[in-house]
């Protein structure tokens, strides 16, 4: 069985500031990042869909000790965002100084903006990651 939306295609879209997901015609759930089956009913007959990239922050953490290859980025904020379409995805919040992060972030509306980072020894080149900014700017 083949992935309906392979990671390479998802990544290529993300590099163009587009967030792709999979919608399930059976139950209506939206899955993002892409998986083999529906996150809700496990159906395989999914359809590729472009997501709005808008949502609200449900939780966050400030990274002060970055993983290997990202040391120059620390400190930075990682947020878990509930998208308007339903799925929750993680990404960086680049619209705020990490030293000012507090519980007022919870519930804030954000929108997607992609960031491309140089590859490290574990990747095969530059990688796009979901990154968010406040929608009310």
N, C-alpha and C positions, 0 to 999 in steps of 0.2 A: 504494500500500500504506500502511496506517495503522500507527502505533505501537500496540502492544498496551497499553503503559503509558506514556502521554505524560508529559513532564516535569511539567506542571501537576498531574497526579494524584499523581505521586511526591512532589512538593513539598508538596501539601496533606496527604498522609499524614504526611510528615516533620514538619510543623508540629504534628501531633497525637502526636508521639513514636513513630510507626510507620515501620519501614523496609520498603519494598516492593521486590520484585525479580521476576524472571521465571525460571521453571523450564522446562527443556526436556524434554518427554516422550520425545524421541528418544534423547538421550544422558545425561540426568539432571543436566546442569550447571545452575548457578544464575548468572544475570547480574544484577549490581547495580553501579552505577546502571543504569537501564533503557537498552536499546539496541534497535535494530530487529530484530536477529537474535541467535541464541545465540552466546555468546562462544567456545564450543568447536567446535560442528559447523556453525554458520551457519544452522541451521534457523529458519524463521519462525513455526512453530506453537507459540508459547510460552504459558505459563499464568502469570497473576499470582499471586504468593505473598507472604505476610508473612514476613519474616526475623526471627530472634531478636534481632539486634543485638549478639550476644555474639561475642567473638573474642579474638585475641592480637595484640599490637603486633609488627610485623615490622621497622619502622624508623621514624625520626622526625627532625624538624628543629625548631630553635627559630628563629622568625621575630623578628628584632629591628628590621627596617625593613619596615613594613607597606605594602601597596599603597594607592593613593589611596582615601580613604573609610574605611579601617580603621586609620588612624594611632593612634587612641586605644586600640586593642586591644593593640598591641605592648608588651612581648614576649609571644608565645604559642607553644604547641607544636602542631605539625601531625604527626599520626601516620598511618601506613599500617597498617590492621588487616586481618588475614586472618579473615574471618567463619567461624563454625562451618559454615555451609552452603557455603563454598568461595570465593566472590569476595573480592577485596581492595578496600577502599574507604578513602578519606582522610577525615579529620575532625580537629577540634581536640581536644586533651586538656585538659580544664578542671579536673582534679582534682589539679594539681601546680603548684607555683611553677616557672616556666620556668628560673630560675637554678639549680635543683637537678636538672635533667634530665641524665642520664648513661646509659651503656650498660646499666644495670640495667633500663631500660624495655623492652628487647627481650625478647619472650616473655611479658610481663605480660598477664594476662587483663583485658579491659575489656568494658564494656557501653555500649550506645548511650543517649544522652540528647540530645535536640535542643536547639539554641540558635537563637533567632531574632534576626537582626541588622537594624538599620535599612537601608533601601535607600540606594544611592548614585546618582550621576548616570548610571550604566550599567545600573541595574535599574529595574523598574517598581514597586518597593515593598519591604517587608520580605522578607528571604530566610531560610529555614531552612537550616542546614548540619548535617551529622552532627557530633556532639560526643560524646566518650567520657569515661567515668570508670572508675576501677579497679573491678573486680568484687569484689575482696577487701577492701572497706572496712568 
